[in-house]
Amino acid sequence: MTTLAYLIPVALFLGALGLGGFLWALKSGQYEDLDGAAERILIDREDKIGR
């Protein structure tokens, strides 16, 4: 029973940390242009480094 006294606050803290990270990503615009990022991977650019 004392183990739950430690695990429940740890789980709540980790959940809040994950939620905070997700909200930060939303606020900073990480999810703004999902289609553009998906299409950019398919474009074959001629100016690649190392060629």
C-alpha distance matrix in Angstrom:
0.0 3.8 5.3 5.5 7.0 9.4 10.2 11.0 13.6 14.9 15.5 17.2 19.2 20.4 21.3 23.3 24.9 26.1 27.3 29.1 30.7 31.9 33.4 35.1 36.6 37.9 39.3 41.0 42.8 41.2 41.5 45.0 47.3 45.4 48.7 50.6 48.1 48.2 52.0 52.5 51.0 53.8 56.7 58.6 59.8 62.9 61.9 59.1 58.6 59.8 62.6
3.8 0.0 3.8 5.3 5.1 6.9 8.9 10.4 12.0 13.2 14.7 16.3 17.7 19.1 20.6 22.2 23.5 25.1 26.5 27.9 29.5 31.1 32.4 33.8 35.6 37.1 38.2 39.8 41.8 40.3 41.0 44.5 46.8 45.1 48.5 50.2 47.6 48.0 51.8 52.0 50.5 53.6 56.2 58.1 59.0 62.0 60.9 58.0 57.3 58.5 61.5
5.3 3.8 0.0 3.8 5.3 5.4 6.2 8.6 10.6 10.9 12.1 14.4 15.7 16.6 18.2 20.2 21.2 22.5 24.3 25.8 27.0 28.6 30.3 31.6 33.1 34.7 36.1 37.5 39.3 37.6 38.3 41.8 44.0 42.2 45.5 47.1 44.5 44.7 48.5 48.7 47.2 50.1 52.9 54.6 55.7 58.6 57.5 54.6 54.0 55.1 58.0
5.5 5.3 3.8 0.0 3.8 5.3 4.9 5.7 8.5 9.6 10.1 11.9 13.9 15.0 15.9 17.9 19.5 20.6 22.0 23.7 25.3 26.5 28.0 29.6 31.2 32.5 33.9 35.6 37.3 35.8 36.2 39.7 41.9 40.2 43.5 45.3 42.9 43.1 46.9 47.3 46.0 48.9 51.6 53.6 54.7 57.8 56.8 54.1 53.6 55.0 57.7
7.0 5.1 5.3 3.8 0.0 3.8 5.9 6.0 7.1 9.1 10.6 11.6 13.1 15.0 16.2 17.4 19.0 20.8 22.0 23.2 25.1 26.7 27.7 29.2 31.1 32.5 33.5 35.2 37.3 36.0 36.7 40.1 42.5 41.1 44.6 46.2 43.8 44.4 48.1 48.3 47.2 50.3 52.8 54.8 55.7 58.7 57.6 54.9 54.3 55.8 58.7
9.4 6.9 5.4 5.3 3.8 0.0 3.8 5.8 6.0 6.5 8.8 10.5 11.1 12.6 14.6 15.9 16.8 18.7 20.4 21.4 22.9 24.7 26.1 27.2 29.0 30.7 31.7 33.1 35.3 33.8 34.7 38.2 40.5 39.1 42.6 44.1 41.5 42.1 45.9 45.9 44.6 47.8 50.3 52.1 52.9 55.8 54.5 51.8 51.1 52.5 55.4
10.2 8.9 6.2 4.9 5.9 3.8 0.0 3.8 5.7 5.1 6.0 8.5 9.8 10.4 12.1 14.1 15.1 16.3 18.1 19.7 20.9 22.4 24.1 25.4 26.9 28.5 30.0 31.3 33.1 31.5 32.2 35.7 37.9 36.3 39.7 41.3 38.7 39.1 42.9 43.0 41.7 44.8 47.4 49.3 50.2 53.3 52.2 49.4 48.9 50.3 53.1
11.0 10.4 8.6 5.7 6.0 5.8 3.8 0.0 3.8 5.4 5.1 6.2 8.6 9.9 10.5 12.2 14.1 15.4 16.4 18.1 19.9 21.1 22.3 24.1 25.8 27.0 28.3 30.1 31.9 30.5 30.9 34.4 36.8 35.3 38.7 40.5 38.2 38.6 42.4 42.7 41.7 44.7 47.3 49.4 50.4 53.6 52.5 50.0 49.7 51.3 54.0
13.6 12.0 10.6 8.5 7.1 6.0 5.7 3.8 0.0 3.8 5.4 5.0 6.0 8.6 9.7 10.4 12.0 14.1 15.1 16.1 18.1 19.8 20.7 22.1 24.2 25.5 26.4 28.1 30.3 29.2 30.0 33.3 35.9 34.7 38.3 39.8 37.5 38.3 42.0 42.1 41.3 44.5 46.8 49.0 49.6 52.7 51.5 49.0 48.5 50.3 53.1
14.9 13.2 10.9 9.6 9.1 6.5 5.1 5.4 3.8 0.0 3.8 5.5 5.1 6.2 8.5 9.8 10.4 12.3 14.1 15.1 16.4 18.4 19.8 20.8 22.6 24.4 25.5 26.7 28.8 27.3 28.4 31.8 34.2 32.9 36.4 37.8 35.2 36.0 39.7 39.7 38.6 41.9 44.2 46.2 46.8 49.9 48.6 46.0 45.4 47.0 49.9
15.5 14.7 12.1 10.1 10.6 8.8 6.0 5.1 5.4 3.8 0.0 3.8 5.4 5.2 6.1 8.5 9.7 10.6 12.2 14.0 15.3 16.5 18.2 19.8 21.1 22.6 24.2 25.6 27.3 25.7 26.3 29.8 32.1 30.5 34.0 35.6 33.2 33.7 37.5 37.7 36.7 39.7 42.3 44.4 45.3 48.5 47.4 44.9 44.6 46.3 49.0
17.2 16.3 14.4 11.9 11.6 10.5 8.5 6.2 5.0 5.5 3.8 0.0 3.8 5.5 5.1 6.1 8.5 9.9 10.4 12.0 14.1 15.3 16.3 18.0 19.9 21.0 22.2 24.1 25.9 24.8 25.3 28.6 31.2 30.0 33.6 35.2 33.1 33.9 37.6 37.9 37.2 40.3 42.6 44.9 45.7 48.9 47.8 45.5 45.3 47.3 50.0
19.2 17.7 15.7 13.9 13.1 11.1 9.8 8.6 6.0 5.1 5.4 3.8 0.0 3.8 5.4 5.1 6.0 8.6 9.8 10.3 12.2 14.2 15.2 16.2 18.3 19.9 20.7 22.2 24.4 23.3 24.4 27.7 30.3 29.4 33.0 34.3 32.0 33.2 36.8 36.7 36.1 39.4 41.5 43.6 44.1 47.2 45.9 43.6 43.1 45.1 47.9
20.4 19.1 16.6 15.0 15.0 12.6 10.4 9.9 8.6 6.2 5.2 5.5 3.8 0.0 3.8 5.4 4.9 6.2 8.6 9.7 10.5 12.3 14.2 15.1 16.5 18.4 19.8 20.9 22.8 21.2 22.2 25.7 28.0 26.8 30.4 31.6 29.2 30.1 33.8 33.7 32.8 36.1 38.4 40.4 41.1 44.2 42.9 40.5 40.2 42.0 44.8
21.3 20.6 18.2 15.9 16.2 14.6 12.1 10.5 9.7 8.5 6.1 5.1 5.4 3.8 0.0 3.8 5.4 5.1 6.1 8.5 9.9 10.6 12.2 14.1 15.4 16.6 18.3 19.9 21.4 20.0 20.5 23.9 26.4 25.0 28.6 30.2 28.1 28.8 32.5 32.8 32.1 35.2 37.6 39.9 40.7 44.0 43.0 40.8 40.7 42.8 45.3
23.3 22.2 20.2 17.9 17.4 15.9 14.1 12.2 10.4 9.8 8.5 6.1 5.1 5.4 3.8 0.0 3.8 5.4 5.0 6.0 8.5 9.8 10.3 12.0 14.1 15.2 16.1 18.0 20.0 19.2 20.0 23.1 25.9 25.1 28.8 30.2 28.3 29.4 33.0 33.1 32.8 36.1 38.1 40.5 41.0 44.3 43.1 41.0 40.9 43.2 45.8
24.9 23.5 21.2 19.5 19.0 16.8 15.1 14.1 12.0 10.4 9.7 8.5 6.0 4.9 5.4 3.8 0.0 3.8 5.5 5.1 6.2 8.7 9.9 10.4 12.4 14.3 15.2 16.3 18.6 17.4 18.7 21.9 24.6 23.9 27.6 28.6 26.4 27.8 31.3 31.0 30.6 34.0 35.9 38.2 38.5 41.6 40.2 38.0 37.8 39.9 42.7
26.1 25.1 22.5 20.6 20.8 18.7 16.3 15.4 14.1 12.3 10.6 9.9 8.6 6.2 5.1 5.4 3.8 0.0 3.8 5.4 5.1 6.2 8.6 9.8 10.6 12.4 14.2 15.3 16.8 15.2 16.1 19.5 21.9 20.8 24.5 25.7 23.5 24.6 28.2 28.2 27.7 30.9 33.0 35.4 36.0 39.2 38.1 35.9 35.9 38.1 40.6
27.3 26.5 24.3 22.0 22.0 20.4 18.1 16.4 15.1 14.1 12.2 10.4 9.8 8.6 6.1 5.0 5.5 3.8 0.0 3.8 5.4 5.1 6.1 8.5 9.8 10.6 12.2 14.2 15.6 14.7 15.1 18.2 21.0 20.2 23.9 25.3 23.6 24.8 28.3 28.6 28.5 31.6 33.6 36.2 36.8 40.2 39.1 37.2 37.5 39.9 42.3
29.1 27.9 25.8 23.7 23.2 21.4 19.7 18.1 16.1 15.1 14.0 12.0 10.3 9.7 8.5 6.0 5.1 5.4 3.8 0.0 3.8 5.4 5.1 6.0 8.6 9.8 10.4 12.1 14.3 13.9 15.1 17.9 21.0 20.8 24.5 25.5 23.7 25.4 28.8 28.6 28.8 32.1 33.8 36.3 36.4 39.7 38.3 36.5 36.5 39.1 41.6
30.7 29.5 27.0 25.3 25.1 22.9 20.9 19.9 18.1 16.4 15.3 14.1 12.2 10.5 9.9 8.5 6.2 5.1 5.4 3.8 0.0 3.8 5.5 5.0 6.2 8.7 9.8 10.5 12.5 11.2 12.9 16.0 18.6 18.2 22.0 22.7 20.7 22.4 25.8 25.4 25.4 28.8 30.4 32.8 33.0 36.2 34.8 32.9 32.9 35.4 37.9
31.9 31.1 28.6 26.5 26.7 24.7 22.4 21.1 19.8 18.4 16.5 15.3 14.2 12.3 10.6 9.8 8.7 6.2 5.1 5.4 3.8 0.0 3.8 5.4 5.1 6.3 8.7 10.0 10.9 9.6 10.2 13.5 16.2 15.5 19.3 20.5 18.7 20.2 23.6 23.7 23.8 27.0 28.8 31.5 31.9 35.3 34.3 32.6 33.0 35.6 37.8
33.4 32.4 30.3 28.0 27.7 26.1 24.1 22.3 20.7 19.8 18.2 16.3 15.2 14.2 12.2 10.3 9.9 8.6 6.1 5.1 5.5 3.8 0.0 3.8 5.4 5.0 6.1 8.6 10.0 10.1 10.8 13.3 16.5 16.7 20.4 21.4 20.2 22.0 25.1 25.2 25.9 29.0 30.5 33.3 33.5 36.9 35.7 34.3 34.8 37.6 39.8
35.1 33.8 31.6 29.6 29.2 27.2 25.4 24.1 22.1 20.8 19.8 18.0 16.2 15.1 14.1 12.0 10.4 9.8 8.5 6.0 5.0 5.4 3.8 0.0 3.8 5.4 5.0 6.1 8.6 8.8 10.8 13.0 16.1 16.7 20.5 20.8 19.4 21.7 24.7 24.2 24.9 28.3 29.4 32.0 31.8 35.0 33.5 32.2 32.3 35.2 37.6
36.6 35.6 33.1 31.2 31.1 29.0 26.9 25.8 24.2 22.6 21.1 19.9 18.3 16.5 15.4 14.1 12.4 10.6 9.8 8.6 6.2 5.1 5.4 3.8 0.0 3.8 5.5 5.2 6.3 5.3 7.4 10.0 12.8 13.1 16.9 17.2 15.7 17.9 20.9 20.5 21.2 24.5 25.8 28.4 28.4 31.7 30.4 29.0 29.4 32.3 34.5
37.9 37.1 34.7 32.5 32.5 30.7 28.5 27.0 25.5 24.4 22.6 21.0 19.9 18.4 16.6 15.2 14.3 12.4 10.6 9.8 8.7 6.3 5.0 5.4 3.8 0.0 3.8 5.6 5.4 6.0 6.3 8.3 11.7 12.4 16.0 16.8 16.0 18.1 20.8 21.0 22.1 25.1 26.3 29.3 29.4 32.8 31.8 30.7 31.5 34.6 36.5
39.3 38.2 36.1 33.9 33.5 31.7 30.0 28.3 26.4 25.5 24.2 22.2 20.7 19.8 18.3 16.1 15.2 14.2 12.2 10.4 9.8 8.7 6.1 5.0 5.5 3.8 0.0 3.8 5.5 7.8 9.1 9.9 13.5 15.0 18.4 18.7 18.1 20.7 23.1 22.9 24.3 27.4 28.2 31.0 30.7 34.0 32.6 31.8 32.3 35.5 37.6
41.0 39.8 37.5 35.6 35.2 33.1 31.3 30.1 28.1 26.7 25.6 24.1 22.2 20.9 19.9 18.0 16.3 15.3 14.2 12.1 10.5 10.0 8.6 6.1 5.2 5.6 3.8 0.0 3.8 5.8 8.5 9.1 12.2 13.9 17.3 16.9 16.0 19.0 21.3 20.5 22.0 25.2 25.7 28.3 27.7 30.8 29.2 28.4 28.8 32.0 34.2
42.8 41.8 39.3 37.3 37.3 35.3 33.1 31.9 30.3 28.8 27.3 25.9 24.4 22.8 21.4 20.0 18.6 16.8 15.6 14.3 12.5 10.9 10.0 8.6 6.3 5.4 5.5 3.8 0.0 3.8 5.4 5.3 8.5 10.5 13.7 13.4 13.0 15.9 18.0 17.5 19.3 22.3 22.8 25.7 25.3 28.6 27.4 26.7 27.6 30.9 32.7
41.2 40.3 37.6 35.8 36.0 33.8 31.5 30.5 29.2 27.3 25.7 24.8 23.3 21.2 20.0 19.2 17.4 15.2 14.7 13.9 11.2 9.6 10.1 8.8 5.3 6.0 7.8 5.8 3.8 0.0 3.8 5.8 7.8 8.6 12.2 12.1 10.7 13.4 16.0 15.5 16.6 19.8 20.8 23.6 23.5 26.9 25.8 24.7 25.6 28.7 30.5
41.5 41.0 38.3 36.2 36.7 34.7 32.2 30.9 30.0 28.4 26.3 25.3 24.4 22.2 20.5 20.0 18.7 16.1 15.1 15.1 12.9 10.2 10.8 10.8 7.4 6.3 9.1 8.5 5.4 3.8 0.0 3.8 6.0 6.1 9.7 10.6 9.9 11.9 14.6 15.0 16.2 19.0 20.3 23.4 23.9 27.4 26.9 25.9 27.2 30.3 31.8
45.0 44.5 41.8 39.7 40.1 38.2 35.7 34.4 33.3 31.8 29.8 28.6 27.7 25.7 23.9 23.1 21.9 19.5 18.2 17.9 16.0 13.5 13.3 13.0 10.0 8.3 9.9 9.1 5.3 5.8 3.8 0.0 3.8 6.2 8.9 9.2 9.8 12.1 14.0 14.4 16.5 18.8 19.6 22.9 23.0 26.5 26.0 25.6 27.2 30.5 31.7
47.3 46.8 44.0 41.9 42.5 40.5 37.9 36.8 35.9 34.2 32.1 31.2 30.3 28.0 26.4 25.9 24.6 21.9 21.0 21.0 18.6 16.2 16.5 16.1 12.8 11.7 13.5 12.2 8.5 7.8 6.0 3.8 0.0 3.8 5.6 5.4 6.5 8.9 10.2 10.8 13.1 15.2 15.9 19.3 19.6 23.2 23.0 22.7 24.6 27.9 28.8
45.4 45.1 42.2 40.2 41.1 39.1 36.3 35.3 34.7 32.9 30.5 30.0 29.4 26.8 25.0 25.1 23.9 20.8 20.2 20.8 18.2 15.5 16.7 16.7 13.1 12.4 15.0 13.9 10.5 8.6 6.1 6.2 3.8 0.0 3.8 5.5 5.3 6.3 8.8 10.1 11.5 13.6 15.1 18.5 19.5 23.3 23.4 22.6 24.6 27.6 28.5
48.7 48.5 45.5 43.5 44.6 42.6 39.7 38.7 38.3 36.4 34.0 33.6 33.0 30.4 28.6 28.8 27.6 24.5 23.9 24.5 22.0 19.3 20.4 20.5 16.9 16.0 18.4 17.3 13.7 12.2 9.7 8.9 5.6 3.8 0.0 3.8 5.4 5.1 6.2 8.6 10.4 11.5 12.9 16.6 17.9 21.7 22.3 21.9 24.4 27.3 27.7
50.6 50.2 47.1 45.3 46.2 44.1 41.3 40.5 39.8 37.8 35.6 35.2 34.3 31.6 30.2 30.2 28.6 25.7 25.3 25.5 22.7 20.5 21.4 20.8 17.2 16.8 18.7 16.9 13.4 12.1 10.6 9.2 5.4 5.5 3.8 0.0 3.8 5.4 5.2 6.0 8.8 10.2 10.7 14.3 15.0 18.7 19.0 18.9 21.4 24.5 24.9
48.1 47.6 44.5 42.9 43.8 41.5 38.7 38.2 37.5 35.2 33.2 33.1 32.0 29.2 28.1 28.3 26.4 23.5 23.6 23.7 20.7 18.7 20.2 19.4 15.7 16.0 18.1 16.0 13.0 10.7 9.9 9.8 6.5 5.3 5.4 3.8 0.0 3.8 5.5 5.1 6.7 9.3 10.4 13.6 14.4 18.1 18.2 17.3 19.5 22.4 23.2
48.2 48.0 44.7 43.1 44.4 42.1 39.1 38.6 38.3 36.0 33.7 33.9 33.2 30.1 28.8 29.4 27.8 24.6 24.8 25.4 22.4 20.2 22.0 21.7 17.9 18.1 20.7 19.0 15.9 13.4 11.9 12.1 8.9 6.3 5.1 5.4 3.8 0.0 3.8 5.7 5.8 7.5 9.7 13.1 14.8 18.6 19.4 18.4 20.8 23.4 23.8
52.0 51.8 48.5 46.9 48.1 45.9 42.9 42.4 42.0 39.7 37.5 37.6 36.8 33.8 32.5 33.0 31.3 28.2 28.3 28.8 25.8 23.6 25.1 24.7 20.9 20.8 23.1 21.3 18.0 16.0 14.6 14.0 10.2 8.8 6.2 5.2 5.5 3.8 0.0 3.8 5.4 5.4 6.8 10.5 12.4 16.1 17.3 16.9 19.8 22.4 22.3
52.5 52.0 48.7 47.3 48.3 45.9 43.0 42.7 42.1 39.7 37.7 37.9 36.7 33.7 32.8 33.1 31.0 28.2 28.6 28.6 25.4 23.7 25.2 24.2 20.5 21.0 22.9 20.5 17.5 15.5 15.0 14.4 10.8 10.1 8.6 6.0 5.1 5.7 3.8 0.0 3.8 5.4 5.3 8.5 9.5 13.3 14.0 13.4 16.2 19.1 19.2
51.0 50.5 47.2 46.0 47.2 44.6 41.7 41.7 41.3 38.6 36.7 37.2 36.1 32.8 32.1 32.8 30.6 27.7 28.5 28.8 25.4 23.8 25.9 24.9 21.2 22.1 24.3 22.0 19.3 16.6 16.2 16.5 13.1 11.5 10.4 8.8 6.7 5.8 5.4 3.8 0.0 3.8 5.7 8.0 9.9 13.5 14.4 12.9 15.5 17.8 18.1
53.8 53.6 50.1 48.9 50.3 47.8 44.8 44.7 44.5 41.9 39.7 40.3 39.4 36.1 35.2 36.1 34.0 30.9 31.6 32.1 28.8 27.0 29.0 28.3 24.5 25.1 27.4 25.2 22.3 19.8 19.0 18.8 15.2 13.6 11.5 10.2 9.3 7.5 5.4 5.4 3.8 0.0 3.8 6.4 9.3 12.8 14.6 13.7 16.8 18.8 18.3
56.7 56.2 52.9 51.6 52.8 50.3 47.4 47.3 46.8 44.2 42.3 42.6 41.5 38.4 37.6 38.1 35.9 33.0 33.6 33.8 30.4 28.8 30.5 29.4 25.8 26.3 28.2 25.7 22.8 20.8 20.3 19.6 15.9 15.1 12.9 10.7 10.4 9.7 6.8 5.3 5.7 3.8 0.0 3.8 6.1 9.6 11.5 11.4 14.9 17.2 16.3
58.6 58.1 54.6 53.6 54.8 52.1 49.3 49.4 49.0 46.2 44.4 44.9 43.6 40.4 39.9 40.5 38.2 35.4 36.2 36.3 32.8 31.5 33.3 32.0 28.4 29.3 31.0 28.3 25.7 23.6 23.4 22.9 19.3 18.5 16.6 14.3 13.6 13.1 10.5 8.5 8.0 6.4 3.8 0.0 3.8 6.6 9.1 8.8 12.4 14.3 13.0
59.8 59.0 55.7 54.7 55.7 52.9 50.2 50.4 49.6 46.8 45.3 45.7 44.1 41.1 40.7 41.0 38.5 36.0 36.8 36.4 33.0 31.9 33.5 31.8 28.4 29.4 30.7 27.7 25.3 23.5 23.9 23.0 19.6 19.5 17.9 15.0 14.4 14.8 12.4 9.5 9.9 9.3 6.1 3.8 0.0 3.8 5.6 6.3 10.0 12.4 11.2
62.9 62.0 58.6 57.8 58.7 55.8 53.3 53.6 52.7 49.9 48.5 48.9 47.2 44.2 44.0 44.3 41.6 39.2 40.2 39.7 36.2 35.3 36.9 35.0 31.7 32.8 34.0 30.8 28.6 26.9 27.4 26.5 23.2 23.3 21.7 18.7 18.1 18.6 16.1 13.3 13.5 12.8 9.6 6.6 3.8 0.0 3.8 5.7 9.1 10.9 8.9
61.9 60.9 57.5 56.8 57.6 54.5 52.2 52.5 51.5 48.6 47.4 47.8 45.9 42.9 43.0 43.1 40.2 38.1 39.1 38.3 34.8 34.3 35.7 33.5 30.4 31.8 32.6 29.2 27.4 25.8 26.9 26.0 23.0 23.4 22.3 19.0 18.2 19.4 17.3 14.0 14.4 14.6 11.5 9.1 5.6 3.8 0.0 3.8 6.5 9.0 7.9
59.1 58.0 54.6 54.1 54.9 51.8 49.4 50.0 49.0 46.0 44.9 45.5 43.6 40.5 40.8 41.0 38.0 35.9 37.2 36.5 32.9 32.6 34.3 32.2 29.0 30.7 31.8 28.4 26.7 24.7 25.9 25.6 22.7 22.6 21.9 18.9 17.3 18.4 16.9 13.4 12.9 13.7 11.4 8.8 6.3 5.7 3.8 0.0 3.8 6.4 6.3
58.6 57.3 54.0 53.6 54.3 51.1 48.9 49.7 48.5 45.4 44.6 45.3 43.1 40.2 40.7 40.9 37.8 35.9 37.5 36.5 32.9 33.0 34.8 32.3 29.4 31.5 32.3 28.8 27.6 25.6 27.2 27.2 24.6 24.6 24.4 21.4 19.5 20.8 19.8 16.2 15.5 16.8 14.9 12.4 10.0 9.1 6.5 3.8 0.0 3.8 5.8
59.8 58.5 55.1 55.0 55.8 52.5 50.3 51.3 50.3 47.0 46.3 47.3 45.1 42.0 42.8 43.2 39.9 38.1 39.9 39.1 35.4 35.6 37.6 35.2 32.3 34.6 35.5 32.0 30.9 28.7 30.3 30.5 27.9 27.6 27.3 24.5 22.4 23.4 22.4 19.1 17.8 18.8 17.2 14.3 12.4 10.9 9.0 6.4 3.8 0.0 3.8
62.6 61.5 58.0 57.7 58.7 55.4 53.1 54.0 53.1 49.9 49.0 50.0 47.9 44.8 45.3 45.8 42.7 40.6 42.3 41.6 37.9 37.8 39.8 37.6 34.5 36.5 37.6 34.2 32.7 30.5 31.8 31.7 28.8 28.5 27.7 24.9 23.2 23.8 22.3 19.2 18.1 18.3 16.3 13.0 11.2 8.9 7.9 6.3 5.8 3.8 0.0
